[in-house]
Amino acid sequence: MTWLLCSPHVAPKDNVPFRDGFGTIPMTTAQRAIFTDRYLKSLKPAPAGKRITHWDAAKSSFGCRITERGVVSFFVMRRIHGKPKPVRVVLGRYPEISLATARKRAAAALGDLVSGVHPKERERAQQLAEARQQANTFAALADQFLRRPAAAKQRTASAIEKNIKRHLIPRWGTRTAAEIKRSDVIAMLEEIDEKSGPYMAAKALALASSIYRFGITRELGGIESNPCHLIKPSEFVSEMAPRQRVLTNSEIALVWRASQGEIRNGIESTYPGGPFTRFLLLTAVRRNEAACMAWSEVNLADALWVISAHRTKGGAPHEVPLSGMAIDLLASLPRFAGDFVFSANGGHAPIKGFGKFKDTIDERAAELAPPGLAGWRFHDLRRSARTNLSSLGVTPFIAELVIGHQQKGVHKVYDVHRYQSEKREALERWASKLRSIIEPPPANVVDIKAGRAV
């Protein structure tokens, strides 16, 4: 309830002026009647420069005042217990609030005045309590977690924010963070597992645990324990088997064909989704690494693309030698004012909404070779390329470097060689194999490089 307070004064007598903080305003004779809607609607505006007070004969200290413009305002006026002067408390305007609502507000205000509580003090106390409750909600804690300085440096910052707002805030946002229990976390795991799968459920649990750890460390919201502690996703979600989908040669060829389009006004009709898909196959990079690729990162003369450290999962720069096929693909792309290679708005922002690109490819694949492709994802292109590197005799060490996995153990500390030429040869061999998949050579032609190790 909102209280508007005027300067204290006694009830007006006939033709006695009062001062309300805006100057002295003459009043006409106060009138008394039982308030009804019919009575209130029959009230006439006060004469110019005057205000008329009407008292409710059915409820002591409750009245209304009408101005020269016909504005009717409800109020109560009574002394606060222990104080000599009465206080006028404005309750609201009629008909913006109904007569019934005004009577309820009047009862509450009079109760405060009789008990010695100033209505404005109660309002302040309520606002303070609401502010404290709002500051201690899970949504407030999650917001502080997302705004911490370290969050902006994370490569997956946008994905983290998206998952928190999609899976955690709708469930717990308005609840006090300290009141959420393990049973709530387990229920969240089971619900997300049913709707989005076990991996998303596990990811949501990890994010929730990080938020609570952040709150405990900084002593926020009165949080003393982490409700996610000791909860293992495997005990509450379906089987989390590692994904092993590798596209067959015929499926790879179908993806390539389904992602191609006609050239219209110098731009391929499937751009940006089509070329983006084929580029993933050629380079075996992660989806987001290719999506945010910028022309400033590419040296076409040296056939090299360098992904900066802040965009890689390992937190180190990743050099991607570009095969001849990859260079040809990049050379065929439009150049806009913006720097992003794959963009839907003139290069000013990277592409997003990968689902719609995949849907387009699926529809086209179903047309080209019914029933089309089933159960594949963009990340399967990366796994398929990595698997083919092994089949081509590329050593696991080089193949892992090709896809951006960092060296481990003493190699990471002492071996700073970048293996650029070895990675280049591996990607060229994969491009050659890919070309033979999408454009099969005659049966009597043999690739003599297929057995040589890198």
C-alpha positions, 0 to 999 in steps of 0.5 A, spaced: 500 500 500 502 506 498 501 512 503 501 519 501 501 524 507 499 531 508 501 536 513 497 535 520 491 539 521 484 538 525 478 537 521 476 543 518 470 547 520 465 551 516 469 556 512 476 555 516 482 555 511 487 550 512 494 550 510 497 543 506 504 545 504 502 548 498 498 555 500 492 556 504 486 554 501 479 556 503 474 550 504 467 550 504 462 546 509 464 539 510 459 534 509 457 527 512 453 522 509 454 514 508 458 513 502 456 509 496 458 509 489 451 512 487 453 518 492 460 519 490 458 519 483 453 524 484 458 529 487 459 536 484 466 539 483 468 544 488 467 552 487 474 555 483 479 555 488 476 551 493 476 543 496 470 540 499 470 535 504 465 529 505 466 524 511 463 517 511 457 517 516 458 509 516 466 509 518 469 514 523 475 518 521 474 516 513 472 521 508 473 524 501 475 530 498 473 533 491 477 539 488 474 544 483 476 539 477 472 534 480 477 529 483 475 525 488 480 522 493 479 518 499 483 519 506 483 518 513 485 523 519 486 521 526 491 522 531 497 517 532 497 514 539 501 519 544 502 525 539 497 531 539 496 533 532 492 528 527 495 526 521 491 525 514 493 519 510 491 519 503 488 512 500 487 514 493 483 517 488 476 514 486 474 511 481 481 508 480 480 505 487 473 502 489 470 504 495 471 497 498 478 498 497 478 504 500 475 502 506 480 496 507 485 501 506 482 506 511 481 500 516 489 498 515 491 505 516 487 507 522 489 501 525 496 503 524 495 510 527 491 507 533 497 503 535 502 508 534 505 506 527 506 512 522 503 509 515 510 512 512 514 508 517 511 502 515 511 503 508 519 504 508 519 498 513 515 494 507 520 496 502 526 495 505 524 488 507 522 487 499 528 490 497 532 485 502 528 479 499 529 481 492 537 482 493 537 475 496 533 471 491 536 466 486 536 470 480 539 476 484 545 471 486 545 468 479 546 476 476 552 477 480 555 471 478 554 473 471 557 480 472 563 478 476 569 480 472 572 473 471 565 471 467 567 476 461 573 472 460 570 466 459 570 463 452 563 460 453 560 466 457 554 467 452 552 459 453 553 459 460 548 465 461 543 462 456 543 456 460 542 459 467 537 463 464 533 458 460 534 452 466 535 455 473 532 462 473 525 460 471 525 454 476 528 458 482 529 465 480 524 468 485 525 464 491 530 466 496 537 462 494 538 460 501 532 456 502 533 452 496 534 444 498 538 438 495 531 436 494 530 442 489 536 440 486 534 433 484 527 435 482 531 440 477 536 434 475 530 429 473 526 435 470 531 437 465 534 430 464 526 428 461 526 434 457 533 436 454 537 430 456 542 428 461 548 432 459 544 438 459 542 436 466 549 435 468 551 442 465 545 445 469 547 442 476 555 444 475 552 451 473 548 451 480 554 449 484 558 454 481 553 460 483 552 457 490 560 456 491 560 464 488 555 466 493 558 462 499 565 465 498 563 472 497 558 471 503 552 473 499 544 472 501 546 469 507 548 462 504 551 458 508 551 451 504 551 449 497 545 444 496 548 441 490 554 438 494 554 431 494 549 430 488 552 426 482 548 426 476 549 419 474 545 417 480 539 421 478 539 422 470 539 417 464 545 413 462 550 418 460 554 414 454 559 418 450 557 420 443 560 416 438 556 418 431 561 418 426 558 420 419 559 414 413 562 417 407 556 417 403 553 421 409 559 426 408 557 426 401 550 428 402 552 433 407 556 436 402 551 436 397 545 438 401 549 444 404 551 447 397 547 452 393 546 456 387 550 462 386 546 468 386 549 475 385 555 473 387 553 470 393 551 462 394 544 461 396 546 457 402 550 462 405 552 463 411 549 456 413 552 452 407 559 454 407 559 454 414 558 447 414 563 445 409 568 449 413 567 445 419 568 439 415 574 441 412 578 444 418 575 440 424 574 446 428 569 447 434 562 450 431 563 456 435 570 457 433 568 457 426 562 461 427 566 467 430 571 467 425 574 474 423 577 476 416 582 479 421 584 472 423 586 469 416 592 470 412 590 467 405 597 468 403 600 464 408 594 459 408 593 460 415 588 461 420 590 463 427 584 463 433 586 467 439 587 464 445 580 467 448 576 463 443 579 457 444 577 451 449 584 450 452 585 458 453 591 458 448 592 460 440 590 455 435 593 455 428 589 452 423 593 451 416 588 452 411 588 446 405 587 448 398 579 446 399 579 451 405 582 457 401 578 456 395 571 456 400 574 462 403 575 465 397 568 464 394 565 468 400 562 475 400 566 480 403 562 485 407 564 491 411 564 487 418 569 483 419 566 476 421 566 471 415 560 467 417 555 473 418 547 474 417 548 482 417 553 484 413 559 481 417 557 486 423 556 480 428 557 472 427 552 467 425 547 464 431 541 459 431 545 453 428 538 449 429 535 453 423 542 451 418 541 444 420 534 444 419 535 446 412 540 441 410 536 436 413 530 438 408 535 438 402 538 432 404 531 428 404 530 431 397 536 429 395 537 422 398 530 420 401 530 419 407 536 423 408 540 424 414 538 421 421 541 423 428 547 427 426 549 434 429 554 439 427 559 436 432 559 430 429 563 433 423 569 434 427 569 427 430 568 424 423 574 429 421 578 426 427 576 419 425 578 420 418 585 423 420 587 416 423 584 412 418 589 416 413 595 414 418 596 421 421 599 419 428 594 421 434 599 426 437 598 430 430 591 429 429 589 431 436 593 438 435 590 438 428 583 439 432 586 444 437 587 439 443 593 441 447 599 437 449 599 434 456 604 432 461 612 434 460 610 435 452 606 441 454 611 444 459 618 443 454 615 442 447 613 449 444 614 447 437 607 448 433 608 442 428 605 447 423 607 443 417 605 436 420 598 439 421 598 442 414 600 436 411 594 432 415 589 437 413 591 437 406 591 429 406 584 430 409 582 435 404 584 430 399 580 424 402 574 429 402 574 430 395 574 423 393 568 422 397 564 428 394 567 427 387 569 419 387 575 418 382 574 412 377 575 405 380 582 404 377 585 410 380 589 409 387 591 414 392 598 413 393 599 417 399 593 414 403 598 409 407 604 414 409 604 416 416 604 424 418 
